[in-house]
């Protein structure tokens, strides 16, 4: 397994995901979204794996102005606006190759081999 956890240090669900993989001694790589963020390829891969852009967006994010801007963009511009404003993403984003989850999903992670 090649686990990548994208999240922030203050996010409780990210902390729970880290604890989940630590307890099972599964190696992971933590990427802080505030410092580095997702690359364009990673963003597209995660979006496709989780079933679309709407599942990536956190309606309760702190940056409500960016969220409002994204919601009123045309569908063609939404992908680019979310990529530019990654603070509106739900965390943690956990990737294992081409598979990915958004949020705390231990039931899904337990099926990954």
FIBAVEX-486861 format. One record per residue (C-alpha): x negated, z negated, y. Coordinates in pm, 1 decimal. Example, Ala and Ser with C-alpha at 12.3 -4.5 7.8 and 13.67 -1.06 7.14 Angstrom:
BEGIN
<node u="-1230.0" w="-780.0" v="-450.0"/>
<node u="-1367.0" w="-714.0" v="-106.0"/>
//
This chain:
BEGIN
<node u="0.0" w="0.0" v="0.0"/>
<node u="-106.7" w="75.8" v="353.0"/>
<node u="112.5" w="-151.3" v="568.3"/>
<node u="114.7" w="-120.2" v="945.8"/>
<node u="313.2" w="-365.9" v="1156.9"/>
<node u="390.2" w="-255.8" v="1511.9"/>
<node u="516.1" w="-542.0" v="1726.1"/>
<node u="436.6" w="-795.4" v="1994.5"/>
<node u="290.4" w="-1143.4" v="1970.0"/>
<node u="599.6" w="-1304.9" v="2123.6"/>
<node u="852.3" w="-1141.1" v="1889.2"/>
<node u="981.4" w="-1385.9" v="1626.5"/>
<node u="1075.8" w="-1108.8" v="1382.1"/>
<node u="722.5" w="-970.8" v="1405.8"/>
<node u="585.5" w="-1316.4" v="1327.4"/>
<node u="820.4" w="-1341.8" v="1027.1"/>
<node u="705.6" w="-999.7" v="902.1"/>
<node u="340.9" w="-1105.2" v="929.6"/>
<node u="418.4" w="-1424.0" v="739.8"/>
<node u="603.0" w="-1224.5" v="469.3"/>
<node u="299.0" w="-1005.7" v="397.6"/>
<node u="50.5" w="-1294.6" v="427.7"/>
<node u="240.7" w="-1506.8" v="176.1"/>
<node u="233.7" w="-1221.5" v="-74.9"/>
<node u="-133.6" w="-1146.8" v="-2.8"/>
<node u="-49.0" w="-789.4" v="92.3"/>
<node u="-305.0" w="-647.5" v="336.8"/>
<node u="-161.0" w="-517.7" v="663.0"/>
<node u="-273.4" w="-386.2" v="997.7"/>
<node u="-114.9" w="-535.2" v="1309.8"/>
<node u="-79.4" w="-307.4" v="1612.4"/>
<node u="32.0" w="-467.8" v="1939.1"/>
<node u="281.6" w="-234.7" v="2106.7"/>
<node u="196.1" w="-374.4" v="2449.5"/>
<node u="-170.4" w="-282.8" v="2416.3"/>
<node u="-176.1" w="31.4" v="2205.6"/>
<node u="170.6" w="161.0" v="2119.8"/>
<node u="271.4" w="432.9" v="1878.5"/>
<node u="102.8" w="772.0" v="1885.3"/>
<node u="328.0" w="1078.3" v="1911.8"/>
<node u="286.4" w="1153.9" v="1540.5"/>
<node u="359.2" w="793.6" v="1438.5"/>
<node u="662.6" w="785.5" v="1665.2"/>
<node u="805.9" w="1105.0" v="1514.5"/>
<node u="731.9" w="987.3" v="1159.9"/>
<node u="901.1" w="649.4" v="1214.1"/>
<node u="1199.8" w="808.1" v="1388.9"/>
<node u="1251.8" w="1042.3" v="1096.8"/>
<node u="1201.5" w="766.8" v="834.7"/>
<node u="1455.0" w="525.0" v="985.3"/>
<node u="1722.5" w="785.7" v="1042.9"/>
<node u="1709.3" w="872.1" v="1409.3"/>
<node u="1629.9" w="751.2" v="1754.8"/>
<node u="1934.6" w="524.9" v="1791.5"/>
<node u="1811.5" w="294.8" v="1513.5"/>
<node u="1478.6" w="250.4" v="1695.3"/>
<node u="1626.5" w="138.8" v="2027.7"/>
<node u="1690.9" w="-231.5" v="2091.1"/>
<node u="2010.2" w="-271.3" v="2297.4"/>
<node u="1900.7" w="-627.0" v="2390.1"/>
<node u="1552.7" w="-535.1" v="2516.6"/>
<node u="1416.8" w="-697.7" v="2830.8"/>
<node u="1375.1" w="-371.8" v="3023.0"/>
<node u="1741.3" w="-289.3" v="3077.9"/>
<node u="1655.8" w="-41.5" v="3356.0"/>
<node u="1452.3" w="176.4" v="3117.5"/>
<node u="1726.8" w="144.8" v="2856.6"/>
<node u="1991.2" w="261.2" v="3105.3"/>
<node u="1772.1" w="556.0" v="3201.7"/>
<node u="1731.4" w="653.5" v="2835.8"/>
<node u="2103.5" w="625.3" v="2761.9"/>
<node u="2193.8" w="864.1" v="3042.1"/>
<node u="1928.1" w="1126.2" v="2964.2"/>
<node u="2016.9" w="1449.0" v="2793.5"/>
<node u="1956.5" w="1446.4" v="2415.8"/>
<node u="1650.6" w="1668.8" v="2456.6"/>
<node u="1487.2" w="1425.2" v="2698.0"/>
<node u="1570.2" w="1101.8" v="2513.2"/>
<node u="1284.2" w="1130.5" v="2262.3"/>
<node u="1028.2" w="1175.3" v="2537.7"/>
<node u="1170.1" w="891.9" v="2750.7"/>
<node u="1168.0" w="647.7" v="2457.6"/>
<node u="810.9" w="751.2" v="2372.4"/>
<node u="708.0" w="686.5" v="2734.7"/>
<node u="895.2" w="350.6" v="2745.9"/>
<node u="810.8" w="190.8" v="2411.9"/>
<node u="916.7" w="-152.0" v="2537.7"/>
<node u="1276.0" w="-54.3" v="2442.5"/>
<node u="1190.6" w="-27.8" v="2069.8"/>
<node u="1317.2" w="-282.9" v="1818.1"/>
<node u="1035.2" w="-477.3" v="1657.2"/>
<node u="875.5" w="-507.5" v="1415.5"/>
<node u="829.1" w="-150.0" v="1305.4"/>
<node u="675.8" w="-168.2" v="958.1"/>
<node u="525.1" w="147.6" v="806.2"/>
<node u="403.5" w="218.8" v="457.3"/>
<node u="295.8" w="581.8" v="446.4"/>
<node u="603.1" w="792.4" v="519.4"/>
<node u="843.9" w="500.5" v="473.6"/>
<node u="933.2" w="275.3" v="763.6"/>
<node u="1171.3" w="0.5" v="868.1"/>
<node u="1278.0" w="-137.6" v="1203.0"/>
<node u="1344.0" w="-509.7" v="1231.2"/>
<node u="1293.9" w="-780.3" v="970.8"/>
<node u="1376.9" w="-612.3" v="635.1"/>
<node u="1220.7" w="-810.7" v="345.6"/>
<node u="1468.6" w="-662.8" v="95.3"/>
<node u="1336.4" w="-314.1" v="164.9"/>
<node u="971.5" w="-422.2" v="172.9"/>
<node u="1001.1" w="-582.9" v="-171.6"/>
<node u="1084.3" w="-240.8" v="-319.9"/>
<node u="767.1" w="-80.9" v="-181.8"/>
<node u="494.7" w="-40.1" v="-444.0"/>
//
